[in-house]
Amino acid sequence: MAAILDISKFQLAHLFKEKIGVSPYSWLQLYRLVRAQELLLQTNRTITDIAYDCGFSSIGSFNQLFKRLYGFSPRIFRKEGSN
């Protein structure tokens, strides 16, 4: 994105955080989690498949971030969300 705007990565990160309120990386992680939530509720795909398809590098990092933000695991989220 920085190259498209012809600015440095630092400038992009600064402007992004100023306008959006979070860093580009944090925004991307939140976007991935929201997408994962949708897939957890709307499909029967495995949690591992969902994690990788949403851009997480490992199931461990996905589970850890999900639990840190929401207070419970993706498995519990899926179970409770289907009720």
C-alpha positions in Angstrom: 0.0 0.0 0.0 2.9 2.4 0.8 4.3 1.9 -2.7 1.0 2.6 -4.3 0.7 5.8 -2.3 4.4 6.6 -3.0 5.1 7.0 0.7 7.3 5.2 3.2 6.0 2.3 5.3 6.5 4.4 8.4 4.4 7.2 6.9 1.7 4.8 5.9 1.6 3.2 9.4 1.4 6.7 11.0 -1.4 7.9 8.7 -3.3 4.7 9.0 -3.2 4.7 12.8 -4.2 8.4 12.8 -7.2 7.9 10.6 -8.4 4.4 11.6 -7.2 4.3 15.2 -5.1 1.1 15.0 -2.0 0.0 13.2 -2.3 -1.6 9.7 -1.2 -4.9 11.2 -3.7 -4.7 14.1 -6.5 -3.9 11.6 -5.5 -6.9 9.4 -5.6 -9.2 12.4 -9.0 -7.9 13.4 -10.2 -8.3 9.8 -9.0 -11.9 9.8 -10.7 -12.7 13.1 -14.0 -11.2 11.9 -13.8 -13.3 8.7 -13.0 -16.4 10.8 -16.0 -15.8 13.0 -18.2 -15.7 9.9 -16.8 -19.0 8.6 -17.0 -20.6 12.0 -20.7 -19.9 12.2 -21.7 -20.4 8.5 -19.6 -23.4 7.5 -18.7 -26.8 8.8 -15.0 -26.4 7.7 -12.4 -27.3 10.2 -11.0 -24.7 12.5 -7.5 -25.3 11.1 -8.8 -24.8 7.5 -10.5 -21.5 8.5 -7.4 -20.3 10.3 -5.1 -20.9 7.3 -7.7 -19.5 4.8 -8.0 -16.3 6.9 -4.2 -15.8 6.7 -3.0 -17.1 10.0 0.4 -18.8 9.9 -0.5 -21.4 12.5 -3.5 -22.8 14.3 -1.7 -21.9 17.6 -1.4 -18.2 16.7 -5.0 -18.2 15.6 -6.3 -19.8 18.8 -4.2 -17.6 21.0 -5.3 -14.3 19.3 -8.9 -15.4 19.2 -9.0 -16.3 22.9 -7.1 -13.2 23.9 -9.6 -10.9 22.1 -12.9 -12.8 22.8 -12.1 -14.7 26.0 -12.8 -18.2 24.6 -11.6 -20.5 21.9 -12.8 -20.7 18.3 -14.3 -24.1 19.2 -16.4 -22.7 22.0 -17.4 -19.8 19.8 -18.7 -22.2 17.2 -20.5 -24.3 19.7 -22.2 -21.4 21.5 -22.9 -19.6 18.2 -24.7 -22.6 16.7 -27.2 -22.7 19.7 
